[in-house]
């Protein structure tokens, strides 16, 4: 039967607890989705820092687990049938954690949870990230205003969609779920890291700001935001 030792990535990042889920990540909006979910459901995990400053994500060991060289990725030594499972893509990992634990996928709301998870994966993540590039990172030095405005307008639109959906809800799919865990870190990054909330109509939103505050008030969220610890 395969074991953790069969995965080349474990030679670069040796497991501290071979019975725990091995998480290879960085505390970015996509990375902390998984650590927050693991904290919420109480599954043991080893959090290994994939350091972009030293290009860990392009190392042969990491590429052996995720050929797309993106974080996060996991190996569960006790996957389906007791066989180790390697998995990348944050949305897929969130679904796996929910199904493995029986938590964060409220009964009767599966498809609502998944639709809002896909809303984050296909809309919020890519569009917020592009606005962050043009507003906060190197793209801010591009003189042509059209790229930034394209993404600013789309982020504003997405926030309005989310705001409307939250008008009669505490959490986006009813009860707290992996959809909230996917969305919350990106809202936090837009507001606190990219410093782009003011240009995307944040002050005109009725429900999103309080939703983010509720999310950040959860103890498991606060713990997960710190994983893996930066060196």
mmCIF file of the C-alpha atoms, coordinates in Angstrom:
data_MODEL
# 
_entry.id   MODEL 
# 
loop_
_atom_site.group_PDB 
_atom_site.id 
_atom_site.type_symbol 
_atom_site.label_atom_id 
_atom_site.label_alt_id 
_atom_site.label_comp_id 
_atom_site.label_asym_id 
_atom_site.label_entity_id 
_atom_site.label_seq_id 
_atom_site.pdbx_PDB_ins_code 
_atom_site.Cartn_x 
_atom_site.Cartn_y 
_atom_site.Cartn_z 
_atom_site.occupancy 
_atom_site.B_iso_or_equiv 
_atom_site.pdbx_formal_charge 
_atom_site.auth_seq_id 
_atom_site.auth_comp_id 
_atom_site.auth_asym_id 
_atom_site.auth_atom_id 
_atom_site.pdbx_PDB_model_num 
ATOM 1   C CA . UNK A 1 1   ? 0.000   0.000  0.000   1.00 0.00 ? 1   UNK A CA 1 
ATOM 2   C CA . UNK A 1 2   ? 1.341   3.499  -0.832  1.00 0.00 ? 2   UNK A CA 1 
ATOM 3   C CA . UNK A 1 3   ? 2.619   5.631  2.034   1.00 0.00 ? 3   UNK A CA 1 
ATOM 4   C CA . UNK A 1 4   ? 3.730   9.218  2.543   1.00 0.00 ? 4   UNK A CA 1 
ATOM 5   C CA . UNK A 1 5   ? 7.320   8.168  1.891   1.00 0.00 ? 5   UNK A CA 1 
ATOM 6   C CA . UNK A 1 6   ? 6.345   7.404  -1.706  1.00 0.00 ? 6   UNK A CA 1 
ATOM 7   C CA . UNK A 1 7   ? 5.721   11.099 -2.382  1.00 0.00 ? 7   UNK A CA 1 
ATOM 8   C CA . UNK A 1 8   ? 8.878   13.053 -3.339  1.00 0.00 ? 8   UNK A CA 1 
ATOM 9   C CA . UNK A 1 9   ? 7.524   16.210 -1.696  1.00 0.00 ? 9   UNK A CA 1 
ATOM 10  C CA . UNK A 1 10  ? 7.919   14.613 1.739   1.00 0.00 ? 10  UNK A CA 1 
ATOM 11  C CA . UNK A 1 11  ? 11.687  14.599 1.284   1.00 0.00 ? 11  UNK A CA 1 
ATOM 12  C CA . UNK A 1 12  ? 11.756  18.389 0.999   1.00 0.00 ? 12  UNK A CA 1 
ATOM 13  C CA . UNK A 1 13  ? 9.102   18.899 3.685   1.00 0.00 ? 13  UNK A CA 1 
ATOM 14  C CA . UNK A 1 14  ? 9.318   15.917 6.079   1.00 0.00 ? 14  UNK A CA 1 
ATOM 15  C CA . UNK A 1 15  ? 6.090   15.146 7.945   1.00 0.00 ? 15  UNK A CA 1 
ATOM 16  C CA . UNK A 1 16  ? 6.082   16.043 11.612  1.00 0.00 ? 16  UNK A CA 1 
ATOM 17  C CA . UNK A 1 17  ? 3.019   13.882 12.196  1.00 0.00 ? 17  UNK A CA 1 
ATOM 18  C CA . UNK A 1 18  ? 2.786   11.172 9.519   1.00 0.00 ? 18  UNK A CA 1 
ATOM 19  C CA . UNK A 1 19  ? -0.834  10.455 10.477  1.00 0.00 ? 19  UNK A CA 1 
ATOM 20  C CA . UNK A 1 20  ? -1.916  14.060 9.860   1.00 0.00 ? 20  UNK A CA 1 
ATOM 21  C CA . UNK A 1 21  ? -2.959  15.721 6.621   1.00 0.00 ? 21  UNK A CA 1 
ATOM 22  C CA . UNK A 1 22  ? 0.103   17.305 5.056   1.00 0.00 ? 22  UNK A CA 1 
ATOM 23  C CA . UNK A 1 23  ? -0.648  20.848 3.914   1.00 0.00 ? 23  UNK A CA 1 
ATOM 24  C CA . UNK A 1 24  ? 1.743   22.667 1.581   1.00 0.00 ? 24  UNK A CA 1 
ATOM 25  C CA . UNK A 1 25  ? 0.745   26.294 1.538   1.00 0.00 ? 25  UNK A CA 1 
ATOM 26  C CA . UNK A 1 26  ? 1.369   29.965 2.202   1.00 0.00 ? 26  UNK A CA 1 
ATOM 27  C CA . UNK A 1 27  ? -0.913  32.370 4.115   1.00 0.00 ? 27  UNK A CA 1 
ATOM 28  C CA . UNK A 1 28  ? -2.472  33.908 0.999   1.00 0.00 ? 28  UNK A CA 1 
ATOM 29  C CA . UNK A 1 29  ? -6.238  34.138 0.378   1.00 0.00 ? 29  UNK A CA 1 
ATOM 30  C CA . UNK A 1 30  ? -6.243  30.786 -1.398  1.00 0.00 ? 30  UNK A CA 1 
ATOM 31  C CA . UNK A 1 31  ? -3.812  29.169 1.005   1.00 0.00 ? 31  UNK A CA 1 
ATOM 32  C CA . UNK A 1 32  ? -5.651  30.018 4.206   1.00 0.00 ? 32  UNK A CA 1 
ATOM 33  C CA . UNK A 1 33  ? -8.914  28.587 2.891   1.00 0.00 ? 33  UNK A CA 1 
ATOM 34  C CA . UNK A 1 34  ? -7.564  25.131 3.636   1.00 0.00 ? 34  UNK A CA 1 
ATOM 35  C CA . UNK A 1 35  ? -5.962  25.872 6.996   1.00 0.00 ? 35  UNK A CA 1 
ATOM 36  C CA . UNK A 1 36  ? -9.170  27.591 8.150   1.00 0.00 ? 36  UNK A CA 1 
ATOM 37  C CA . UNK A 1 37  ? -11.296 24.647 7.047   1.00 0.00 ? 37  UNK A CA 1 
ATOM 38  C CA . UNK A 1 38  ? -8.993  22.208 8.827   1.00 0.00 ? 38  UNK A CA 1 
ATOM 39  C CA . UNK A 1 39  ? -9.126  24.315 11.974  1.00 0.00 ? 39  UNK A CA 1 
ATOM 40  C CA . UNK A 1 40  ? -12.927 24.500 11.785  1.00 0.00 ? 40  UNK A CA 1 
ATOM 41  C CA . UNK A 1 41  ? -13.436 20.737 11.489  1.00 0.00 ? 41  UNK A CA 1 
ATOM 42  C CA . UNK A 1 42  ? -10.614 19.765 13.864  1.00 0.00 ? 42  UNK A CA 1 
ATOM 43  C CA . UNK A 1 43  ? -8.691  17.464 11.542  1.00 0.00 ? 43  UNK A CA 1 
ATOM 44  C CA . UNK A 1 44  ? -4.989  17.232 12.462  1.00 0.00 ? 44  UNK A CA 1 
ATOM 45  C CA . UNK A 1 45  ? -2.608  18.666 9.895   1.00 0.00 ? 45  UNK A CA 1 
ATOM 46  C CA . UNK A 1 46  ? 1.024   19.561 9.341   1.00 0.00 ? 46  UNK A CA 1 
ATOM 47  C CA . UNK A 1 47  ? 1.355   22.986 7.723   1.00 0.00 ? 47  UNK A CA 1 
ATOM 48  C CA . UNK A 1 48  ? 4.471   23.299 5.530   1.00 0.00 ? 48  UNK A CA 1 
ATOM 49  C CA . UNK A 1 49  ? 5.487   26.721 4.232   1.00 0.00 ? 49  UNK A CA 1 
ATOM 50  C CA . UNK A 1 50  ? 5.975   26.890 0.460   1.00 0.00 ? 50  UNK A CA 1 
ATOM 51  C CA . UNK A 1 51  ? 8.219   29.936 0.218   1.00 0.00 ? 51  UNK A CA 1 
ATOM 52  C CA . UNK A 1 52  ? 7.666   31.911 -2.977  1.00 0.00 ? 52  UNK A CA 1 
ATOM 53  C CA . UNK A 1 53  ? 10.720  34.062 -2.200  1.00 0.00 ? 53  UNK A CA 1 
ATOM 54  C CA . UNK A 1 54  ? 12.915  31.016 -2.819  1.00 0.00 ? 54  UNK A CA 1 
ATOM 55  C CA . UNK A 1 55  ? 10.682  29.612 -5.595  1.00 0.00 ? 55  UNK A CA 1 
ATOM 56  C CA . UNK A 1 56  ? 9.679   26.548 -3.594  1.00 0.00 ? 56  UNK A CA 1 
ATOM 57  C CA . UNK A 1 57  ? 6.589   26.295 -5.772  1.00 0.00 ? 57  UNK A CA 1 
ATOM 58  C CA . UNK A 1 58  ? 8.708   25.483 -8.832  1.00 0.00 ? 58  UNK A CA 1 
ATOM 59  C CA . UNK A 1 59  ? 10.885  22.904 -7.104  1.00 0.00 ? 59  UNK A CA 1 
ATOM 60  C CA . UNK A 1 60  ? 10.740  19.352 -8.490  1.00 0.00 ? 60  UNK A CA 1 
ATOM 61  C CA . UNK A 1 61  ? 9.367   18.128 -5.167  1.00 0.00 ? 61  UNK A CA 1 
ATOM 62  C CA . UNK A 1 62  ? 6.437   20.553 -5.175  1.00 0.00 ? 62  UNK A CA 1 
ATOM 63  C CA . UNK A 1 63  ? 5.741   20.032 -8.877  1.00 0.00 ? 63  UNK A CA 1 
ATOM 64  C CA . UNK A 1 64  ? 5.518   16.309 -8.214  1.00 0.00 ? 64  UNK A CA 1 
ATOM 65  C CA . UNK A 1 65  ? 2.414   17.072 -6.135  1.00 0.00 ? 65  UNK A CA 1 
ATOM 66  C CA . UNK A 1 66  ? 1.004   19.986 -8.140  1.00 0.00 ? 66  UNK A CA 1 
ATOM 67  C CA . UNK A 1 67  ? 2.263   20.349 -11.716 1.00 0.00 ? 67  UNK A CA 1 
ATOM 68  C CA . UNK A 1 68  ? 0.448   23.712 -11.848 1.00 0.00 ? 68  UNK A CA 1 
ATOM 69  C CA . UNK A 1 69  ? 2.934   25.060 -9.236  1.00 0.00 ? 69  UNK A CA 1 
ATOM 70  C CA . UNK A 1 70  ? 0.244   26.769 -7.151  1.00 0.00 ? 70  UNK A CA 1 
ATOM 71  C CA . UNK A 1 71  ? -0.581  26.538 -3.470  1.00 0.00 ? 71  UNK A CA 1 
ATOM 72  C CA . UNK A 1 72  ? -2.333  25.016 -1.609  1.00 0.00 ? 72  UNK A CA 1 
ATOM 73  C CA . UNK A 1 73  ? -1.914  21.277 -2.014  1.00 0.00 ? 73  UNK A CA 1 
ATOM 74  C CA . UNK A 1 74  ? -2.387  18.401 0.409   1.00 0.00 ? 74  UNK A CA 1 
ATOM 75  C CA . UNK A 1 75  ? -1.639  14.772 0.989   1.00 0.00 ? 75  UNK A CA 1 
ATOM 76  C CA . UNK A 1 76  ? -4.063  12.937 3.254   1.00 0.00 ? 76  UNK A CA 1 
ATOM 77  C CA . UNK A 1 77  ? -2.304  9.772  4.462   1.00 0.00 ? 77  UNK A CA 1 
ATOM 78  C CA . UNK A 1 78  ? -5.719  8.324  5.277   1.00 0.00 ? 78  UNK A CA 1 
ATOM 79  C CA . UNK A 1 79  ? -7.645  9.046  2.108   1.00 0.00 ? 79  UNK A CA 1 
ATOM 80  C CA . UNK A 1 80  ? -10.588 7.082  0.707   1.00 0.00 ? 80  UNK A CA 1 
ATOM 81  C CA . UNK A 1 81  ? -10.154 3.373  1.323   1.00 0.00 ? 81  UNK A CA 1 
ATOM 82  C CA . UNK A 1 82  ? -7.265  4.090  3.675   1.00 0.00 ? 82  UNK A CA 1 
ATOM 83  C CA . UNK A 1 83  ? -4.983  4.965  0.752   1.00 0.00 ? 83  UNK A CA 1 
ATOM 84  C CA . UNK A 1 84  ? -3.077  8.288  0.682   1.00 0.00 ? 84  UNK A CA 1 
ATOM 85  C CA . UNK A 1 85  ? -4.743  10.974 -1.416  1.00 0.00 ? 85  UNK A CA 1 
ATOM 86  C CA . UNK A 1 86  ? -2.840  13.837 -3.060  1.00 0.00 ? 86  UNK A CA 1 
ATOM 87  C CA . UNK A 1 87  ? -4.933  16.827 -4.055  1.00 0.00 ? 87  UNK A CA 1 
ATOM 88  C CA . UNK A 1 88  ? -4.453  20.364 -5.349  1.00 0.00 ? 88  UNK A CA 1 
ATOM 89  C CA . UNK A 1 89  ? -6.808  23.300 -6.120  1.00 0.00 ? 89  UNK A CA 1 
ATOM 90  C CA . UNK A 1 90  ? -8.270  24.999 -3.054  1.00 0.00 ? 90  UNK A CA 1 
ATOM 91  C CA . UNK A 1 91  ? -11.902 24.468 -4.050  1.00 0.00 ? 91  UNK A CA 1 
ATOM 92  C CA . UNK A 1 92  ? -11.417 20.742 -4.543  1.00 0.00 ? 92  UNK A CA 1 
ATOM 93  C CA . UNK A 1 93  ? -9.599  20.498 -1.218  1.00 0.00 ? 93  UNK A CA 1 
ATOM 94  C CA . UNK A 1 94  ? -12.418 22.339 0.581   1.00 0.00 ? 94  UNK A CA 1 
ATOM 95  C CA . UNK A 1 95  ? -14.977 19.908 -0.818  1.00 0.00 ? 95  UNK A CA 1 
ATOM 96  C CA . UNK A 1 96  ? -12.806 16.983 0.225   1.00 0.00 ? 96  UNK A CA 1 
ATOM 97  C CA . UNK A 1 97  ? -12.421 18.293 3.786   1.00 0.00 ? 97  UNK A CA 1 
ATOM 98  C CA . UNK A 1 98  ? -16.179 18.850 4.058   1.00 0.00 ? 98  UNK A CA 1 
ATOM 99  C CA . UNK A 1 99  ? -16.971 15.346 2.831   1.00 0.00 ? 99  UNK A CA 1 
ATOM 100 C CA . UNK A 1 100 ? -14.272 13.675 4.923   1.00 0.00 ? 100 UNK A CA 1 
ATOM 101 C CA . UNK A 1 101 ? -15.356 15.417 8.113   1.00 0.00 ? 101 UNK A CA 1 
ATOM 102 C CA . UNK A 1 102 ? -19.093 15.559 7.517   1.00 0.00 ? 102 UNK A CA 1 
ATOM 103 C CA . UNK A 1 103 ? -18.954 19.265 8.366   1.00 0.00 ? 103 UNK A CA 1 
ATOM 104 C CA . UNK A 1 104 ? -19.133 22.613 6.540   1.00 0.00 ? 104 UNK A CA 1 
ATOM 105 C CA . UNK A 1 105 ? -21.604 21.243 3.959   1.00 0.00 ? 105 UNK A CA 1 
ATOM 106 C CA . UNK A 1 106 ? -24.987 21.832 5.608   1.00 0.00 ? 106 UNK A CA 1 
ATOM 107 C CA . UNK A 1 107 ? -27.573 19.143 4.969   1.00 0.00 ? 107 UNK A CA 1 
ATOM 108 C CA . UNK A 1 108 ? -29.987 20.190 2.248   1.00 0.00 ? 108 UNK A CA 1 
ATOM 109 C CA . UNK A 1 109 ? -27.750 23.029 1.038   1.00 0.00 ? 109 UNK A CA 1 
ATOM 110 C CA . UNK A 1 110 ? -25.080 21.137 -0.891  1.00 0.00 ? 110 UNK A CA 1 
ATOM 111 C CA . UNK A 1 111 ? -25.798 22.715 -4.259  1.00 0.00 ? 111 UNK A CA 1 
ATOM 112 C CA . UNK A 1 112 ? -26.170 26.196 -2.811  1.00 0.00 ? 112 UNK A CA 1 
ATOM 113 C CA . UNK A 1 113 ? -22.801 25.784 -1.096  1.00 0.00 ? 113 UNK A CA 1 
ATOM 114 C CA . UNK A 1 114 ? -21.174 24.574 -4.299  1.00 0.00 ? 114 UNK A CA 1 
ATOM 115 C CA . UNK A 1 115 ? -22.618 27.365 -6.440  1.00 0.00 ? 115 UNK A CA 1 
ATOM 116 C CA . UNK A 1 116 ? -21.211 30.032 -4.119  1.00 0.00 ? 116 UNK A CA 1 
ATOM 117 C CA . UNK A 1 117 ? -17.914 28.183 -3.897  1.00 0.00 ? 117 UNK A CA 1 
ATOM 118 C CA . UNK A 1 118 ? -17.722 28.287 -7.705  1.00 0.00 ? 118 UNK A CA 1 
ATOM 119 C CA . UNK A 1 119 ? -18.717 31.982 -7.611  1.00 0.00 ? 119 UNK A CA 1 
ATOM 120 C CA . UNK A 1 120 ? -15.597 32.594 -5.551  1.00 0.00 ? 120 UNK A CA 1 
ATOM 121 C CA . UNK A 1 121 ? -13.357 30.346 -7.622  1.00 0.00 ? 121 UNK A CA 1 
ATOM 122 C CA . UNK A 1 122 ? -14.454 31.739 -10.993 1.00 0.00 ? 122 UNK A CA 1 
ATOM 123 C CA . UNK A 1 123 ? -15.195 35.341 -10.071 1.00 0.00 ? 123 UNK A CA 1 
ATOM 124 C CA . UNK A 1 124 ? -14.068 36.745 -6.747  1.00 0.00 ? 124 UNK A CA 1 
ATOM 125 C CA . UNK A 1 125 ? -10.614 35.151 -6.702  1.00 0.00 ? 125 UNK A CA 1 
ATOM 126 C CA . UNK A 1 126 ? -9.448  35.986 -10.225 1.00 0.00 ? 126 UNK A CA 1 
ATOM 127 C CA . UNK A 1 127 ? -11.034 39.440 -10.373 1.00 0.00 ? 127 UNK A CA 1 
ATOM 128 C CA . UNK A 1 128 ? -9.947  40.555 -6.913  1.00 0.00 ? 128 UNK A CA 1 
ATOM 129 C CA . UNK A 1 129 ? -6.457  39.310 -7.705  1.00 0.00 ? 129 UNK A CA 1 
ATOM 130 C CA . UNK A 1 130 ? -6.297  41.291 -10.926 1.00 0.00 ? 130 UNK A CA 1 
ATOM 131 C CA . UNK A 1 131 ? -7.486  44.442 -9.206  1.00 0.00 ? 131 UNK A CA 1 
ATOM 132 C CA . UNK A 1 132 ? -4.860  43.869 -6.535  1.00 0.00 ? 132 UNK A CA 1 
ATOM 133 C CA . UNK A 1 133 ? -2.192  43.694 -9.223  1.00 0.00 ? 133 UNK A CA 1 
ATOM 134 C CA . UNK A 1 134 ? -3.249  46.920 -10.927 1.00 0.00 ? 134 UNK A CA 1 
ATOM 135 C CA . UNK A 1 135 ? -4.014  48.831 -7.726  1.00 0.00 ? 135 UNK A CA 1 
ATOM 136 C CA . UNK A 1 136 ? -1.391  47.622 -5.267  1.00 0.00 ? 136 UNK A CA 1 
ATOM 137 C CA . UNK A 1 137 ? 1.395   45.776 -7.073  1.00 0.00 ? 137 UNK A CA 1 
ATOM 138 C CA . UNK A 1 138 ? 3.455   46.584 -10.172 1.00 0.00 ? 138 UNK A CA 1 
ATOM 139 C CA . UNK A 1 139 ? 0.448   47.215 -12.367 1.00 0.00 ? 139 UNK A CA 1 
ATOM 140 C CA . UNK A 1 140 ? -0.203  50.498 -10.579 1.00 0.00 ? 140 UNK A CA 1 
ATOM 141 C CA . UNK A 1 141 ? 2.661   51.980 -12.590 1.00 0.00 ? 141 UNK A CA 1 
ATOM 142 C CA . UNK A 1 142 ? 0.942   51.278 -15.922 1.00 0.00 ? 142 UNK A CA 1 
ATOM 143 C CA . UNK A 1 143 ? -0.253  54.596 -17.312 1.00 0.00 ? 143 UNK A CA 1 
ATOM 144 C CA . UNK A 1 144 ? -3.163  53.186 -19.326 1.00 0.00 ? 144 UNK A CA 1 
ATOM 145 C CA . UNK A 1 145 ? -6.149  53.372 -16.917 1.00 0.00 ? 145 UNK A CA 1 
ATOM 146 C CA . UNK A 1 146 ? -8.300  50.872 -18.783 1.00 0.00 ? 146 UNK A CA 1 
ATOM 147 C CA . UNK A 1 147 ? -6.982  47.582 -17.304 1.00 0.00 ? 147 UNK A CA 1 
ATOM 148 C CA . UNK A 1 148 ? -7.419  48.762 -13.714 1.00 0.00 ? 148 UNK A CA 1 
ATOM 149 C CA . UNK A 1 149 ? -10.853 50.185 -14.426 1.00 0.00 ? 149 UNK A CA 1 
ATOM 150 C CA . UNK A 1 150 ? -11.973 46.940 -16.052 1.00 0.00 ? 150 UNK A CA 1 
ATOM 151 C CA . UNK A 1 151 ? -11.168 44.965 -12.916 1.00 0.00 ? 151 UNK A CA 1 
ATOM 152 C CA . UNK A 1 152 ? -12.328 47.663 -10.519 1.00 0.00 ? 152 UNK A CA 1 
ATOM 153 C CA . UNK A 1 153 ? -15.751 47.704 -12.145 1.00 0.00 ? 153 UNK A CA 1 
ATOM 154 C CA . UNK A 1 154 ? -16.004 43.915 -12.099 1.00 0.00 ? 154 UNK A CA 1 
ATOM 155 C CA . UNK A 1 155 ? -15.002 43.734 -8.429  1.00 0.00 ? 155 UNK A CA 1 
ATOM 156 C CA . UNK A 1 156 ? -17.646 46.341 -7.623  1.00 0.00 ? 156 UNK A CA 1 
ATOM 157 C CA . UNK A 1 157 ? -20.233 44.290 -9.516  1.00 0.00 ? 157 UNK A CA 1 
ATOM 158 C CA . UNK A 1 158 ? -19.270 41.064 -7.728  1.00 0.00 ? 158 UNK A CA 1 
ATOM 159 C CA . UNK A 1 159 ? -19.477 42.780 -4.352  1.00 0.00 ? 159 UNK A CA 1 
ATOM 160 C CA . UNK A 1 160 ? -22.983 43.991 -5.184  1.00 0.00 ? 160 UNK A CA 1 
ATOM 161 C CA . UNK A 1 161 ? -24.009 40.448 -6.131  1.00 0.00 ? 161 UNK A CA 1 
ATOM 162 C CA . UNK A 1 162 ? -22.661 39.153 -2.829  1.00 0.00 ? 162 UNK A CA 1 
ATOM 163 C CA . UNK A 1 163 ? -24.273 42.000 -0.899  1.00 0.00 ? 163 UNK A CA 1 
ATOM 164 C CA . UNK A 1 164 ? -27.666 41.259 -2.382  1.00 0.00 ? 164 UNK A CA 1 
ATOM 165 C CA . UNK A 1 165 ? -27.375 37.563 -1.626  1.00 0.00 ? 165 UNK A CA 1 
ATOM 166 C CA . UNK A 1 166 ? -26.568 38.338 2.016   1.00 0.00 ? 166 UNK A CA 1 
ATOM 167 C CA . UNK A 1 167 ? -29.595 40.570 2.533   1.00 0.00 ? 167 UNK A CA 1 
ATOM 168 C CA . UNK A 1 168 ? -31.517 37.845 4.351   1.00 0.00 ? 168 UNK A CA 1 
ATOM 169 C CA . UNK A 1 169 ? -28.675 35.544 5.397   1.00 0.00 ? 169 UNK A CA 1 
ATOM 170 C CA . UNK A 1 170 ? -26.020 35.371 8.071   1.00 0.00 ? 170 UNK A CA 1 
ATOM 171 C CA . UNK A 1 171 ? -23.895 33.081 5.877   1.00 0.00 ? 171 UNK A CA 1 
ATOM 172 C CA . UNK A 1 172 ? -23.954 32.884 2.101   1.00 0.00 ? 172 UNK A CA 1 
ATOM 173 C CA . UNK A 1 173 ? -25.585 29.440 1.765   1.00 0.00 ? 173 UNK A CA 1 
ATOM 174 C CA . UNK A 1 174 ? -27.633 29.564 4.956   1.00 0.00 ? 174 UNK A CA 1 
ATOM 175 C CA . UNK A 1 175 ? -25.472 27.852 7.549   1.00 0.00 ? 175 UNK A CA 1 
ATOM 176 C CA . UNK A 1 176 ? -21.713 28.403 7.764   1.00 0.00 ? 176 UNK A CA 1 
ATOM 177 C CA . UNK A 1 177 ? -19.935 26.390 5.076   1.00 0.00 ? 177 UNK A CA 1 
ATOM 178 C CA . UNK A 1 178 ? -16.896 25.996 2.873   1.00 0.00 ? 178 UNK A CA 1 
ATOM 179 C CA . UNK A 1 179 ? -18.394 28.707 0.633   1.00 0.00 ? 179 UNK A CA 1 
ATOM 180 C CA . UNK A 1 180 ? -17.887 31.267 3.398   1.00 0.00 ? 180 UNK A CA 1 
ATOM 181 C CA . UNK A 1 181 ? -14.375 29.949 3.998   1.00 0.00 ? 181 UNK A CA 1 
ATOM 182 C CA . UNK A 1 182 ? -13.622 30.492 0.296   1.00 0.00 ? 182 UNK A CA 1 
ATOM 183 C CA . UNK A 1 183 ? -15.080 34.002 0.144   1.00 0.00 ? 183 UNK A CA 1 
ATOM 184 C CA . UNK A 1 184 ? -13.996 35.495 3.468   1.00 0.00 ? 184 UNK A CA 1 
ATOM 185 C CA . UNK A 1 185 ? -10.207 35.528 2.951   1.00 0.00 ? 185 UNK A CA 1 
ATOM 186 C CA . UNK A 1 186 ? -10.590 37.328 -0.380  1.00 0.00 ? 186 UNK A CA 1 
ATOM 187 C CA . UNK A 1 187 ? -12.789 40.033 1.130   1.00 0.00 ? 187 UNK A CA 1 
ATOM 188 C CA . UNK A 1 188 ? -10.194 40.504 3.864   1.00 0.00 ? 188 UNK A CA 1 
ATOM 189 C CA . UNK A 1 189 ? -7.391  40.762 1.299   1.00 0.00 ? 189 UNK A CA 1 
ATOM 190 C CA . UNK A 1 190 ? -9.279  43.282 -0.827  1.00 0.00 ? 190 UNK A CA 1 
ATOM 191 C CA . UNK A 1 191 ? -9.958  45.498 2.175   1.00 0.00 ? 191 UNK A CA 1 
ATOM 192 C CA . UNK A 1 192 ? -6.858  45.100 4.319   1.00 0.00 ? 192 UNK A CA 1 
ATOM 193 C CA . UNK A 1 193 ? -4.012  44.135 1.987   1.00 0.00 ? 193 UNK A CA 1 
ATOM 194 C CA . UNK A 1 194 ? -4.819  45.525 -1.444  1.00 0.00 ? 194 UNK A CA 1 
ATOM 195 C CA . UNK A 1 195 ? -6.385  48.628 0.179   1.00 0.00 ? 195 UNK A CA 1 
ATOM 196 C CA . UNK A 1 196 ? -8.891  48.638 -2.669  1.00 0.00 ? 196 UNK A CA 1 
ATOM 197 C CA . UNK A 1 197 ? -12.201 48.542 -0.806  1.00 0.00 ? 197 UNK A CA 1 
ATOM 198 C CA . UNK A 1 198 ? -12.814 52.276 -1.156  1.00 0.00 ? 198 UNK A CA 1 
ATOM 199 C CA . UNK A 1 199 ? -12.480 52.258 -4.943  1.00 0.00 ? 199 UNK A CA 1 
ATOM 200 C CA . UNK A 1 200 ? -14.789 49.225 -5.286  1.00 0.00 ? 200 UNK A CA 1 
ATOM 201 C CA . UNK A 1 201 ? -17.813 50.680 -3.546  1.00 0.00 ? 201 UNK A CA 1 
ATOM 202 C CA . UNK A 1 202 ? -17.274 49.049 -0.152  1.00 0.00 ? 202 UNK A CA 1 
ATOM 203 C CA . UNK A 1 203 ? -18.838 51.941 1.766   1.00 0.00 ? 203 UNK A CA 1 
ATOM 204 C CA . UNK A 1 204 ? -22.082 51.532 -0.177  1.00 0.00 ? 204 UNK A CA 1 
ATOM 205 C CA . UNK A 1 205 ? -22.492 47.867 0.737   1.00 0.00 ? 205 UNK A CA 1 
ATOM 206 C CA . UNK A 1 206 ? -25.133 47.061 3.336   1.00 0.00 ? 206 UNK A CA 1 
ATOM 207 C CA . UNK A 1 207 ? -24.275 43.494 4.295   1.00 0.00 ? 207 UNK A CA 1 
ATOM 208 C CA . UNK A 1 208 ? -20.779 42.481 3.156   1.00 0.00 ? 208 UNK A CA 1 
ATOM 209 C CA . UNK A 1 209 ? -18.783 44.444 5.783   1.00 0.00 ? 209 UNK A CA 1 
ATOM 210 C CA . UNK A 1 210 ? -20.657 42.836 8.682   1.00 0.00 ? 210 UNK A CA 1 
ATOM 211 C CA . UNK A 1 211 ? -20.369 39.442 6.981   1.00 0.00 ? 211 UNK A CA 1 
ATOM 212 C CA . UNK A 1 212 ? -16.591 39.804 6.860   1.00 0.00 ? 212 UNK A CA 1 
ATOM 213 C CA . UNK A 1 213 ? -16.521 40.894 10.512  1.00 0.00 ? 213 UNK A CA 1 
ATOM 214 C CA . UNK A 1 214 ? -18.538 37.789 11.510  1.00 0.00 ? 214 UNK A CA 1 
ATOM 215 C CA . UNK A 1 215 ? -16.159 35.605 9.557   1.00 0.00 ? 215 UNK A CA 1 
ATOM 216 C CA . UNK A 1 216 ? -13.024 37.109 11.093  1.00 0.00 ? 216 UNK A CA 1 
ATOM 217 C CA . UNK A 1 217 ? -14.487 36.829 14.598  1.00 0.00 ? 217 UNK A CA 1 
ATOM 218 C CA . UNK A 1 218 ? -14.449 33.027 14.443  1.00 0.00 ? 218 UNK A CA 1 
ATOM 219 C CA . UNK A 1 219 ? -11.567 31.580 16.521  1.00 0.00 ? 219 UNK A CA 1 
ATOM 220 C CA . UNK A 1 220 ? -10.814 28.880 13.931  1.00 0.00 ? 220 UNK A CA 1 
ATOM 221 C CA . UNK A 1 221 ? -10.518 31.563 11.250  1.00 0.00 ? 221 UNK A CA 1 
ATOM 222 C CA . UNK A 1 222 ? -8.020  33.512 13.327  1.00 0.00 ? 222 UNK A CA 1 
ATOM 223 C CA . UNK A 1 223 ? -5.948  30.368 13.863  1.00 0.00 ? 223 UNK A CA 1 
ATOM 224 C CA . UNK A 1 224 ? -6.096  29.348 10.230  1.00 0.00 ? 224 UNK A CA 1 
ATOM 225 C CA . UNK A 1 225 ? -5.008  32.773 9.000   1.00 0.00 ? 225 UNK A CA 1 
ATOM 226 C CA . UNK A 1 226 ? -1.642  32.182 10.677  1.00 0.00 ? 226 UNK A CA 1 
ATOM 227 C CA . UNK A 1 227 ? -0.924  28.855 8.946   1.00 0.00 ? 227 UNK A CA 1 
ATOM 228 C CA . UNK A 1 228 ? 1.599   27.921 7.865   1.00 0.00 ? 228 UNK A CA 1 
ATOM 229 C CA . UNK A 1 229 ? 3.726   30.263 9.969   1.00 0.00 ? 229 UNK A CA 1 
ATOM 230 C CA . UNK A 1 230 ? 6.024   32.453 7.923   1.00 0.00 ? 230 UNK A CA 1 
ATOM 231 C CA . UNK A 1 231 ? 9.686   31.898 8.700   1.00 0.00 ? 231 UNK A CA 1 
# 
